Amino acid sequence: MSTRKAVKKAATRAASPTGPMSEDILQQLIAENRRLGEELQEVQRLAAALEKTNAQSIAVRDKAVTELESVKSTASELKSQVAELTASNRRMTAEVTRLSRQVEKTPLNPLSPEEAAGLFEKFIGGMKLARNLELRDVNLTLKVATGKLGNQAVLLLPEPGAVDPATLHEIRVNLRGASFAEALAADITPPTR
């Protein structure tokens, strides 16, 4: 038996002497109950949709919080790097300023490798022309700086005090022998710092 028939039957048994009127009230109550049931189903559907939306919102919020922590960590690291680079930039700027002042006061004359070789050749050639020159255990030490002239590496022969001595390289030439011809077979040690 359907619910509607059972409700009608119960209503008929409980009917008062005004019978049809109770049945109208009962029909209204059934209709109201049906309407409320439909509203309840709609509210339950909306609650399920809201619960799903809420779960999605929580997941999005959690992801945003995680990303925010990552961004804060990256920002902190970048701030530290910026501070280090700023300090390094200040030191380099001060060094460039100091070196610029030194160069203005006592300019360095850069020599290309060919010019340096020519300078050594001229020095040695001058010694060859000396008729009474006899070399015995001559040690020649040059303190040079290195640099770039355009794209070419050069030796710099600075004037005394023109550059920081810690940046200079030593070139040692040892000439041994009884004559200059034997001295030309001298050993030349590579530059050291």
C-alpha positions as CSV (number, residue, x, y, z in Angstrom):
1,M,0.0,0.0,0.0
2,S,1.4,3.4,-0.9
3,T,2.1,6.0,1.7
4,R,-0.5,8.3,0.4
5,K,-3.3,5.7,0.7
6,A,-2.1,4.8,4.2
7,V,-2.2,8.5,5.3
8,K,-5.7,8.8,3.7
9,K,-7.0,5.7,5.5
10,A,-5.6,6.9,8.8
11,A,-7.1,10.3,8.3
12,T,-10.5,8.8,7.5
13,R,-10.5,6.8,10.7
14,A,-9.5,9.8,12.7
15,A,-12.0,12.0,10.9
16,S,-14.2,14.2,13.0
17,P,-17.8,14.8,12.3
18,T,-16.8,17.5,9.9
19,G,-15.0,14.7,7.8
20,P,-14.2,16.5,4.6
21,M,-12.5,19.4,6.3
22,S,-10.0,17.1,8.1
23,E,-9.2,15.5,4.8
24,D,-8.5,18.9,3.3
25,I,-6.1,19.7,6.2
26,L,-4.5,16.3,5.8
27,Q,-4.0,16.9,2.1
28,Q,-2.5,20.3,2.8
29,L,-0.2,18.7,5.4
30,I,0.8,16.0,2.9
31,A,1.5,18.7,0.2
32,E,3.5,20.7,2.8
33,N,5.4,17.6,3.8
34,R,6.2,16.9,0.1
35,R,7.3,20.5,-0.4
36,L,9.4,20.4,2.7
37,G,10.9,17.0,1.6
38,E,11.8,18.5,-1.8
39,E,13.4,21.6,0.0
40,L,15.3,19.2,2.2
41,Q,16.6,17.3,-0.8
42,E,17.6,20.6,-2.4
43,V,19.3,21.8,0.8
44,Q,21.1,18.5,1.1
45,R,22.3,18.8,-2.5
46,L,23.5,22.4,-1.9
47,A,25.2,21.3,1.3
48,A,27.1,18.5,-0.6
49,A,28.1,21.1,-3.2
50,L,29.2,23.5,-0.5
51,E,31.2,20.8,1.2
52,K,32.9,20.0,-2.1
53,T,33.6,23.7,-2.7
54,N,34.8,24.1,0.8
55,A,37.2,21.1,0.4
56,Q,38.5,22.6,-2.8
57,S,39.0,26.0,-1.2
58,I,40.9,24.4,1.7
59,A,43.2,22.6,-0.8
60,V,43.8,25.8,-2.7
61,R,44.5,27.7,0.6
62,D,46.9,25.0,1.7
63,K,48.7,25.1,-1.6
64,A,48.8,28.9,-1.4
65,V,50.2,28.8,2.1
66,T,52.9,26.3,1.0
67,E,53.8,28.5,-2.0
68,L,53.9,31.6,0.2
69,E,56.4,29.9,2.5
70,S,58.5,28.9,-0.5
71,V,58.4,32.5,-1.8
72,K,59.3,33.9,1.6
73,S,62.3,31.5,1.8
74,T,63.4,32.5,-1.7
75,A,62.9,36.2,-0.9
76,S,65.1,35.7,2.2
77,E,67.8,34.0,0.2
78,L,67.7,36.7,-2.5
79,K,67.9,39.5,0.1
80,S,71.0,37.8,1.5
81,Q,72.5,37.5,-1.9
82,V,71.7,41.1,-2.7
83,A,73.4,42.2,0.5
84,E,76.5,40.1,-0.3
85,L,76.5,41.5,-3.9
86,T,76.1,45.1,-2.7
87,A,79.0,44.7,-0.2
88,S,81.1,43.1,-3.0
89,N,80.2,45.9,-5.4
90,R,81.2,48.5,-2.7
91,R,84.6,46.8,-2.2
92,M,85.2,46.5,-6.0
93,T,84.1,50.2,-6.5
94,A,86.5,51.3,-3.8
95,E,89.3,49.2,-5.4
96,V,88.7,50.6,-8.8
97,T,88.7,54.1,-7.4
98,R,92.0,53.4,-5.6
99,L,93.6,51.9,-8.7
100,S,92.3,54.8,-10.8
101,R,93.9,57.3,-8.5
102,Q,97.2,55.4,-8.6
103,V,97.1,55.2,-12.4
104,E,96.4,58.9,-12.6
105,K,99.4,59.7,-10.4
106,T,101.9,57.2,-11.9
107,P,100.5,55.8,-15.1
108,L,101.5,52.3,-16.1
109,N,103.0,51.8,-19.5
110,P,101.6,48.5,-20.8
111,L,103.9,46.5,-23.1
112,S,102.7,43.9,-25.5
113,P,104.6,40.6,-25.4
114,E,106.4,41.7,-28.6
115,E,107.4,45.0,-27.0
116,A,108.6,43.2,-23.9
117,A,110.6,40.8,-26.0
118,G,112.0,43.7,-27.9
119,L,112.9,45.4,-24.6
120,F,114.8,42.3,-23.5
121,E,116.5,42.0,-26.9
122,K,117.6,45.6,-26.8
123,F,119.0,45.1,-23.3
124,I,120.9,42.0,-24.3
125,G,122.0,43.5,-27.6
126,G,123.4,46.5,-25.7
127,M,125.4,44.1,-23.6
128,K,126.7,42.4,-26.8
129,L,128.1,45.6,-28.0
130,A,130.2,46.2,-24.8
131,R,133.7,45.0,-25.9
132,N,135.2,44.5,-22.5
133,L,132.1,43.0,-20.9
134,E,132.5,39.6,-19.3
135,L,129.6,38.2,-17.3
136,R,130.0,36.0,-14.3
137,D,127.0,34.8,-12.4
138,V,124.6,37.7,-13.2
139,N,121.1,37.4,-11.7
140,L,118.5,39.8,-13.1
141,T,115.1,40.0,-11.4
142,L,112.3,42.0,-12.9
143,K,109.0,42.7,-11.1
144,V,106.2,43.0,-13.6
145,A,102.4,43.3,-13.5
146,T,100.2,41.6,-16.1
147,G,97.2,43.1,-17.8
148,K,95.2,43.3,-21.0
149,L,95.6,45.7,-23.9
150,G,92.4,45.2,-25.8
151,N,92.3,41.4,-26.1
152,Q,96.1,40.9,-25.9
153,A,97.8,40.0,-22.7
154,V,100.6,42.4,-21.8
155,L,103.4,42.8,-19.2
156,L,103.4,46.0,-17.3
157,L,106.6,47.4,-16.0
158,P,105.4,49.8,-13.3
159,E,107.3,52.5,-11.7
160,P,108.2,51.8,-8.1
161,G,105.2,52.3,-5.8
162,A,102.8,52.5,-8.7
163,V,101.0,49.3,-7.8
164,D,100.5,47.0,-4.8
165,P,103.6,44.8,-4.5
166,A,101.4,41.8,-3.8
167,T,100.1,42.0,-7.4
168,L,103.6,41.9,-9.1
169,H,105.2,38.8,-10.7
170,E,108.9,38.2,-10.6
171,I,110.9,37.1,-13.7
172,R,114.4,35.9,-12.9
173,V,117.1,35.7,-15.5
174,N,120.3,34.0,-14.4
175,L,123.3,34.5,-16.7
176,R,126.4,32.4,-16.0
177,G,129.5,32.1,-18.1
178,A,132.9,33.5,-19.1
179,S,131.7,35.3,-22.2
180,F,128.5,36.9,-23.3
181,A,127.9,34.2,-25.9
182,E,127.9,31.6,-23.2
183,A,125.6,33.9,-21.1
184,L,123.0,33.9,-23.9
185,A,122.5,30.2,-23.2
186,A,121.3,31.3,-19.7
187,D,118.3,29.8,-18.0
188,I,115.3,32.0,-17.7
189,T,112.8,30.9,-15.0
190,P,109.1,31.3,-15.6
191,P,107.2,34.2,-13.8
192,T,106.2,33.5,-10.3
193,R,104.0,35.5,-8.0
